[in-house]
Amino acid sequence: MEVRAKKALGQHFLTDQKVARGIVDALAISSATEKFPFPVLEVGPGMGVLTQYLLQRPELDLKLVEIDTESVEYLLTHFQGMQGRLMEADFLTLPLERIFPGDFCVIGNFPYNISSQIFFKVLDHKDHIPQVVGMVQKEVAERIAEKPGSKTYGILSVLLQAWYDIEYLFTVGSGCFAPPPKVESAVIRLRRNGRTDLGCDEKLFKTVVKTAFGQRRKMMRNPLKPLAAAKATREGWTAEELSAFLSQDVFTQRPEQLSVEDFVALTNLLA
């Protein structure tokens, strides 16, 4: 039985065993610092190219989530012990807090069409996900790992780097997949940093970052003017005071020039 790759699900099955083992080996779990075995969730296992190696690691307590019924049937047929491990569900709607009462890691060959959404969900559970190892489109990996000053630096860069240390591990060519995608892929690792608090309103921080990059080619004063105007209303400022507020240096920069710390300071300025 073979699983037919479905374009609607963004499926490109990894066939290179060396790459598969490299992805699994990148998940760094130490029994000296983590409880043993440590819960791990594989997202989109497909035909189990990563699963086979994950199951060989006794320090991992593996669960899998797969939305494709055909892939689920394949995994149940070809791998022992999948009952109780394998969930036929959409990761994006999965109630993670019910399945994992404590910390867990995430690994997978993430479908291109939902990779950004996967990372946004990781952010929603950042206090319980200490590590993520994922293969994504190379362009997305570069964007996530990029530093300020680059045209590829964006919303995901800032939001993920606020809470995780990002490592771009290696590039994967299109010939390693069936069917081969039209783009290259890359494997990245996210490890939770030591930050427990941003030092600003987290909800407003997300709003500021997303709003700023909504008009990334313009100076910050343009996209953020509504937020500044809302502050002016709360504070009872005059039009002149609002204008003076927006004349500060930070509002003359473009969003890709600001670091995480700069966005934190900006958030506090707009609070």
N, C-alpha and C positions, 0 to 999 in steps of 0.2 A: 504493500500500500504506500502510495506517495501522496503528499499533500500538494494540491494545486495552489500556487501563489496567487493571491487575490489582490488586484490593483487597488480596490476600494479600501483594503486594510493596510496598504502600504507595505506589503510583504515582499521581502527579498531574503531568501533563506541563505544563511552563511554556510558554505560548504568546505572552507579551508580549516582543517583540524588544528593546524598550528596557531592560527589566529584565535580559534575558539578557546584553546587552552590558555593562550596569552591573556584573553579577557578574564577567564576564570581565575587565573593566577594573580591578576591585578587586584582582586578582592582580598584585602589584607585584614585578616581576623587573627588576633593573638589570644590564645587561651590564658595568657598571663594577665591580660588587661580586660578581657571581655568574658562574660559568662559563657559557659560551654555546655552544649553546643549553642551557637549564636543564630538567631532567626534571620533568614534571608528570603527575600521574595524575588523570584525571576519573573520579569514582565515579558510576555510574548515569546514563550519557549519554542513555538513552531514545531519542528520535528526533533527538538531536543539536542541540538549540536552543543549548546552550553550545558544543558541539563546533565548529560552523560558525565561531564567532568565535575560538575557541582556535587553530584551524588557520590563521587569518590572522596570527598572531603568530609571526614567524620566530625570536624569542628563546626559544621554548618547544619542547621535545622531548616531544611529547604521547603518552601512552599512555592507554587507556581500559579500564575493567572494568565489565562488564554481566552481570547474572545472568539476564536475561530473553531467552530464545532468539529470540522474535519481534522484540525491539528489536535484537538482534545482526544478524538478517537484514536489518532495515531499514537499519541503518548501513552494512552491507557493500554494499547495493544503491545507496544514495544518496550515499555519500561515497567518493571515490577515496583509495587509499592506506591503507585500514583494515587490510589484511593486515599482520601484524607489530605493529600498534599496539593492536588490539582484542582483549581477552581475555574469553572467556565464562566467568565465574567469580563466586564470592561474595567480595566484598571482605573480609568478616570472616574468611575462612579463607585468604586469599591470602598466600603466602609473600613478603612485600614485600622482605625482605632478599636474596632470590635475584634478584628483578626489578630492584631498584635497589641496586647496590652502594655508592652514595654518597648524597648528599642529593637530595631531591625534594619538590615541593609537592603538595598535594591540593586539588582543587576539585570542586564538584558541587552539584546540587540533591538533597540527601540525602533518602532515603525517611524519612518521619516515624517509622515503626515500628522503625527501627534507628539513628536518628541518634545516640543516646547511645552505642551500641556502637561506632559509627564513631569517636567522639571517644576512647573508651577505647583503641581500637586505635592511634589517633594517639599517645596517651600512651605506649604500649608502644614506639613508634618515634620518640619525641620528639627524640632526638639526630640524627636524619636527616631530620626534617620541619620545615624552618624556617618554613613558612607554610601556613595552611589558609584557604580561602575557601569558605564553604558556606551554602546556604539551608536553613533548618530551620523547624520550627514556632516561631512568635513566642515562645511561652512558654518553649521550650527556649533560644532565643537570649538572652532576658532573664535566665534562670537562669544561663547561662554567664557573662554579662557583669556580673552583679550584684555589688555590694560587700557587705561584712559589715553585718549589722543588718537585712537584709530577709528577709521570709518566703520569698522565692524563692531566696535564697542557699543552696546545698547542696553535695553531693558533687562534682559536675562543676565548680562554681564554684571550689572550693578546689583541686582537683587540676589543672585546666587553668591557673588563674591562677598556680599555683606555677611553671609553666614557660613560659607564653605571656602576651603582652600582648593583651588582648581588645578588639576594637572592634565595637560594634553599628553597622552601616552604614546600613541602611534597611529599612523595613517593606514587605511585598508583600501586596497584597489578594488575596482568594480568586478574584476575577474574572480574574486573570492566568493561571489554570490550566484545563486540561481533563482530567478533570472538576474543577470547583471544589471545594477542600476546605472543610470546615465551620469552619476556623480560619484566622487570618491567618498569614503566614510572615514571616521576616526573614532578612537576609543579615548574617553576621558574618565578621570576619577575625581570625585568630589569627596572631601573629608571635612567634617564639621570642625570649624575653628573654635577658638575659646570664647567667642563672643556670646554672652547671655542676654545682653540688652543693647539696643542700638544707641540709646541715649537720646531718643526722640520718639515721637508718636509713630509707631510702626505702620499703622494704616495710612496716615498722611504721607509717610515716607514712600510707600508704594505708589500713592496717587501722584506725588511730585515727580517721581522717576518716570512713570508711564506718561504723564502729561508732558514732561519736558521732551521726551524722545518722540512724542507725537508730531512734533515739528522740528526734527533734529537739525535741519539746515538753518534754522533761525536762531537768533540770540534768545537767551532764556526769558527775557522780559516779555516776548510775544506769547508763547504758550502758557506761561505762568501768570499772566496778567489777571485772569479770572480769580486765581487763588489769592493773589495779592489784593485784589479788589474786595474779596470776601473778608480778608483780615482788616482792611481799611474800614469796612462797615462795622465790624465788631469793635474796632478801636475808636471809631468816630473820627477818622482822619478827614482832612480836607483834601481836595483834588491835588493841591500843591504838595501835601505831605505824602500822598500816594506816589506822585511823580518822583519825589526825592527818594522814596523807598526803592523804586524801580531803577534808579540811577546808580545803585551800588554796583561794584565791579562784577559780582557774581552774575548779575542779570545781563551783562554784556558778553558773556561767554556762551558757547554752544554746549549742549549736554554732553557730547563725547569728551569734552575737556575736563569734566568733573569726576573726581574719585568717589568712592563710597563715603569717605569721611566728609568730602565736600557736600554731597547730597544730604548727609545727616545734618550738617550745619545749615544748609539751605532749608531743610524741613523745619528746624527750630526757628529759623528766621520767619517762616510763613505761618507758624503755629499761632 
